[in-house]
Amino acid sequence: MEIRRQGRQGRQKTRKTEDRRQRRQGRQKTKKTRKTEDKEDKEDRMSLETAKTFQDLLVWNKAHQFVLAVYKLSDGFPQREIYGLTSQLRRAAISVPANIAEGFKKRSKFDKARFMNIAQGSAEECRYYLILANDLGYGDTKPITLQLDEVSRLLAKYHDAIASDARS
């Protein structure tokens, strides 16, 4: 019985040491990640402030590339899905850059932020349709999901930037 206790205590000490090491490594990675994210935030805000048309926005360009990729992917879906998944996925994908474009010309910051939020909702709708397409075996959705992740990240930053300006 006593030997087991010592064994457990030894394992607990090892786990604690490993946990400390992982936390230290996490903090180091976090500092590097924060610097990179801060730099990206500055670039995104500059893009938002200096854009003359919605086509100048990085987020719109990425969303447009995503729509083109959705069309290529959905071309390979079965014909029976033409009025189902194909139509729904394409409609939701098109909605992302369309809402960005519509929100760009809105005069109030509140309206701009609202349209970015609507675009975020459409992006999440696309995420589900891509999961469904993958589960049904309609194609490899991994690359296009990575594109969607980038669009979602940018949308969140643009929305937050606009919303914080609206509160100021």
C-alpha positions as CSV (number, residue, x, y, z in Angstrom):
1,M,0.0,0.0,0.0
2,E,2.8,2.4,0.9
3,I,4.7,1.7,-2.3
4,R,1.6,2.6,-4.4
5,R,1.2,5.9,-2.6
6,Q,4.8,6.8,-3.4
7,G,4.3,5.8,-7.0
8,R,1.2,8.0,-7.3
9,Q,3.0,10.9,-5.6
10,G,5.9,10.5,-8.0
11,R,3.5,10.4,-11.0
12,Q,1.7,13.5,-9.6
13,K,4.9,15.4,-9.3
14,T,5.9,14.4,-12.9
15,R,2.5,15.6,-14.1
16,K,2.8,18.9,-12.3
17,T,6.2,19.4,-13.8
18,E,4.9,18.6,-17.2
19,D,1.9,20.9,-16.7
20,R,4.2,23.8,-15.7
21,R,6.4,23.2,-18.7
22,Q,3.4,23.2,-21.1
23,R,2.1,26.4,-19.5
24,R,5.4,28.1,-19.9
25,Q,5.5,27.0,-23.6
26,G,1.9,28.2,-24.0
27,R,2.8,31.7,-22.7
28,Q,5.8,31.9,-25.0
29,K,3.6,31.0,-28.0
30,T,0.9,33.4,-26.8
31,K,3.3,36.3,-26.8
32,K,4.5,35.5,-30.4
33,T,0.9,35.0,-31.5
34,R,-0.2,38.3,-29.9
35,K,2.5,40.2,-31.8
36,T,1.4,38.6,-35.1
37,E,-2.3,39.2,-34.4
38,D,-1.6,42.9,-33.4
39,K,0.2,43.4,-36.7
40,E,-2.6,41.8,-38.7
41,D,-5.2,43.9,-36.8
42,K,-3.3,47.1,-37.7
43,E,-3.2,46.0,-41.4
44,D,-6.9,45.2,-41.3
45,R,-7.9,48.5,-39.8
46,M,-5.8,50.4,-42.3
47,S,-7.5,48.5,-45.1
48,L,-10.9,49.4,-43.6
49,E,-10.0,53.1,-43.2
50,T,-8.4,53.6,-46.6
51,A,-10.8,51.6,-48.8
52,K,-12.6,53.6,-51.5
53,T,-14.8,50.7,-52.6
54,F,-15.8,47.4,-51.1
55,Q,-13.5,45.7,-53.6
56,D,-10.5,47.3,-51.7
57,L,-11.4,45.4,-48.5
58,L,-9.2,42.4,-47.8
59,V,-12.2,40.6,-46.2
60,W,-14.3,41.1,-49.3
61,N,-11.6,39.7,-51.6
62,K,-11.1,36.7,-49.4
63,A,-14.9,36.1,-49.3
64,H,-15.1,36.4,-53.1
65,Q,-12.4,33.8,-53.5
66,F,-14.3,31.6,-51.1
67,V,-17.5,31.9,-53.3
68,L,-15.5,30.9,-56.4
69,A,-14.2,27.9,-54.6
70,V,-17.7,27.0,-53.5
71,Y,-18.9,27.0,-57.1
72,K,-16.0,24.8,-58.1
73,L,-16.7,22.3,-55.3
74,S,-20.5,22.3,-55.8
75,D,-20.1,21.6,-59.5
76,G,-19.1,18.1,-58.4
77,F,-22.2,17.5,-56.3
78,P,-24.8,15.0,-57.5
79,Q,-27.5,16.3,-59.9
80,R,-30.2,15.4,-57.3
81,E,-28.7,18.1,-55.0
82,I,-29.2,20.9,-57.6
83,Y,-32.2,22.3,-55.7
84,G,-31.0,21.1,-52.3
85,L,-27.5,21.4,-50.9
86,T,-25.9,22.9,-54.0
87,S,-28.4,25.8,-54.1
88,Q,-28.3,26.4,-50.3
89,L,-24.5,26.4,-50.1
90,R,-24.1,28.7,-53.1
91,R,-26.8,31.1,-51.7
92,A,-25.1,31.2,-48.3
93,A,-21.7,31.7,-49.8
94,I,-22.8,34.5,-52.1
95,S,-24.4,36.2,-49.1
96,V,-21.1,36.7,-47.3
97,P,-19.4,39.1,-49.8
98,A,-22.8,40.6,-50.8
99,N,-23.4,41.7,-47.2
100,I,-19.9,43.1,-46.9
101,A,-20.5,45.1,-50.0
102,E,-23.9,46.3,-48.9
103,G,-22.6,47.3,-45.4
104,F,-19.7,49.2,-46.9
105,K,-21.9,52.0,-48.2
106,K,-24.1,52.3,-45.1
107,R,-23.5,55.6,-43.5
108,S,-23.9,54.7,-39.8
109,K,-21.3,52.6,-38.0
110,F,-24.2,50.6,-36.5
111,D,-25.5,49.6,-39.9
112,K,-22.0,48.7,-41.1
113,A,-21.5,46.5,-38.1
114,R,-24.9,44.9,-38.5
115,F,-24.1,43.9,-42.1
116,M,-20.8,42.5,-41.1
117,N,-22.6,40.4,-38.5
118,I,-25.1,39.2,-41.1
119,A,-22.1,38.1,-43.2
120,Q,-20.7,36.3,-40.2
121,G,-24.0,34.4,-39.9
122,S,-23.9,33.4,-43.6
123,A,-20.3,32.2,-43.1
124,E,-21.4,29.9,-40.3
125,E,-24.3,28.6,-42.4
126,C,-21.7,27.8,-45.1
127,R,-19.6,26.0,-42.4
128,Y,-22.5,23.6,-41.7
129,Y,-23.2,22.9,-45.4
130,L,-19.5,22.1,-45.9
131,I,-19.6,19.7,-42.9
132,L,-22.7,18.1,-44.5
133,A,-21.1,17.8,-48.0
134,N,-18.1,16.2,-46.4
135,D,-20.2,13.7,-44.4
136,L,-22.2,12.8,-47.5
137,G,-18.9,12.2,-49.4
138,Y,-19.5,14.9,-52.0
139,G,-15.9,16.1,-52.0
140,D,-12.9,17.1,-49.9
141,T,-14.0,20.2,-48.1
142,K,-10.8,20.7,-46.0
143,P,-9.2,23.3,-48.2
144,I,-12.3,25.4,-48.6
145,T,-13.0,25.2,-44.9
146,L,-9.6,26.7,-44.3
147,Q,-10.6,29.6,-46.6
148,L,-13.8,30.0,-44.7
149,D,-11.9,30.1,-41.4
150,E,-9.8,33.0,-42.7
151,V,-12.9,34.8,-43.9
152,S,-14.6,34.3,-40.5
153,R,-11.5,35.6,-38.7
154,L,-11.3,38.7,-40.9
155,L,-15.1,39.3,-40.6
156,A,-14.8,39.2,-36.8
157,K,-12.0,41.7,-36.8
158,Y,-13.7,44.1,-39.2
159,H,-17.0,43.8,-37.2
160,D,-15.1,44.5,-33.9
161,A,-13.2,47.4,-35.4
162,I,-16.5,49.0,-36.7
163,A,-18.4,48.3,-33.5
164,S,-15.6,49.8,-31.3
165,D,-15.6,52.9,-33.6
166,A,-19.4,53.1,-33.2
167,R,-19.2,53.1,-29.4
168,S,-16.5,55.9,-29.4
